[in-house]
Amino acid sequence: MQRTLLTITLVLFGALSAAALWQHGYWGIVAPHFRSLGAGQVLADLVIALTLVMVWMWHDAKACGRNPWPWIVATLAFGSFSPLIYLLTRKPLPPASS
């Protein structure tokens, strides 16, 4: 179920992003965040949220034996797409022994 929800989210977010890119271009998506305090707050919130996700991905990738750097760089370049793909490709950790 989780994988299905992640896939649906990735596909819908990808379609929305592609439509916005086609209609406004890259700068047209980024520029409005610098025009008002309200829009700047949304950008700051996104930066904070993705930073928290990158910290989690770093620790999780290390625990799973994966190299975290490609995921960190991809998140900086492509935003939320990278954490969604990370979660889709993540193998569950084995149960912790007591």
Secondary structure, 3 states (H helix, E strand, C coil): CHHHHHHHHHHHHHHHHHHHHHHHHHHHHHHHHHCCHHHHHHHHHHHHHHHHHHHHHHHHHHHHCCCCHHHHHHHHHHCCHHHHHHHHHCCCCCCCCC
